[in-house]
Amino acid sequence: MKRSTLITLAVILVVIALFVYMSTARATERCTVCMEFNGRSNCATAAGHTAAEATETAHSTACGPIASGMNETIACGNRAPVSVQCRTP
């Protein structure tokens, strides 16, 4: 492999590692939210600084695959979760 290719790969890996670290460094809570909408269900896990922040993010993420279009996404987001489980990592 060329030296420039190795350097490029190293830089890309460092950027990815930095992104992951910056995304999770302040995360002190991890929550899993399960949603049901229009006969479909999905669960998602998210991390956040607070349980409320992690729950909100997981709620939105869980609605993504089971809602199509803006109207359904909003309707799913307004529904109460089937289950919420939070823990400190």
Buried (B, 14 or more C-beta within 10 A) or exposed (E): EEEEEEEEEEEEEEEEEEEEEEEEEEBBBBBBBBBBBEEEEBBBBBBBEEBEBBBBBBBBBBBEEBBEEEEBBEBBBEEEBBEBBBEEE
